[in-house]
Structures are given as C-alpha cells and as structure tokens.
Amino acid sequence: MTINLGDKAKDSISGFSGIVTGVYKYLNGCVRMQIEADHLNKDGNVIGSQIFDVEQVVLVKAAQKKVMSPSGGPRPDPSPRTVPTR
C-alpha cells in the first residue's frame, strides 16, 4: 500500500503518528518519511515532527483529497538582459 503526502501514518516501532509532510529519497536508495504530529502533548505543547524509514511506516488513513505539490521545478530560461542605453 502506498503512503502519500497528506496521509495519516504511524511508525510501527515507536507508535508516533501524524500527517506525512515529507518524503526523502537518498542516493543510497534509502527512503524516509517525515511525520508531523497532529496532536499536542499532555501539557498542550506542539510535539513537532519525526523522520522514519519508509519500511516501518504504516498507513492509518488516506487523505481526503490529494495534496498538490507547489509548482516549483524547472522554469523557462530567462530572456537575455538588454544593455541600458545612456
């Protein structure tokens, strides 16, 4: 089962759960997922995020709608600058 950005997921070892906010692919083939906690700790403070190997992450609930990536990436070449005239 594929886990996507925006899905709720859980680390099967530690039990840490939340929303998948990042996927990292390394040159050596390692794939890791960043999970951002979707709840506060017992004192009401933000927990933050943790990163886990993809093999130990399990899907809890798929996102209601697909998360769209920002329109980054390659851009058209800029037009050459013109030399200002005096």
PEPE-V688863 format. One record per residue. N is the residue number from 1. PHI is phi as a letter, one per 40 degrees, with the letter a starting at -180 (* if undefined). D_CENTER is the distance of its C-alpha to the mean C-alpha in Angstrom with 1 decimal. Layout:
# PEPE-V688863
N&PHI&D_CENTER  N&PHI&D_CENTER
This chain:
# PEPE-V688863
1&*&17.2  2&c&13.9  3&b&10.7  4&b&8.4  5&d&5.6  6&g&7.7  7&c&9.8  8&c&11.4  9&b&11.6  10&a&13.8  11&c&14.7  12&c&18.1  13&c&19.6  14&c&19.0  15&g&18.4  16&c&15.4  17&b&13.7  18&i&11.4  19&b&8.5  20&c&5.3  21&b&2.8  22&a&1.4  23&b&4.8  24&b&7.8  25&b&11.2  26&c&14.3  27&d&17.8  28&c&19.3  29&g&17.3  30&c&15.2  31&b&11.7  32&b&9.6  33&b&6.7  34&c&5.6  35&b&7.3  36&c&8.6  37&d&12.3  38&b&13.7  39&a&17.1  40&c&19.4  41&c&21.4  42&c&25.1  43&c&26.1  44&g&23.9  45&c&21.6  46&c&17.8  47&c&16.4  48&h&13.1  49&b&10.3  50&b&10.8  51&b&9.7  52&b&11.5  53&c&13.0  54&c&12.0  55&c&15.7  56&b&15.9  57&c&13.2  58&b&14.9  59&c&14.2  60&c&15.8  61&a&15.6  62&c&14.2  63&c&13.0  64&c&16.2  65&b&15.3  66&c&12.9  67&c&10.1  68&c&11.4  69&c&10.0  70&c&12.2  71&c&15.4  72&c&15.0  73&g&16.4  74&d&20.1  75&b&22.5  76&c&26.2  77&c&28.5  78&c&30.0  79&c&33.6  80&c&36.0  81&c&37.2  82&c&40.8  83&c&43.2  84&c&44.5  85&c&48.2  86&b&50.6
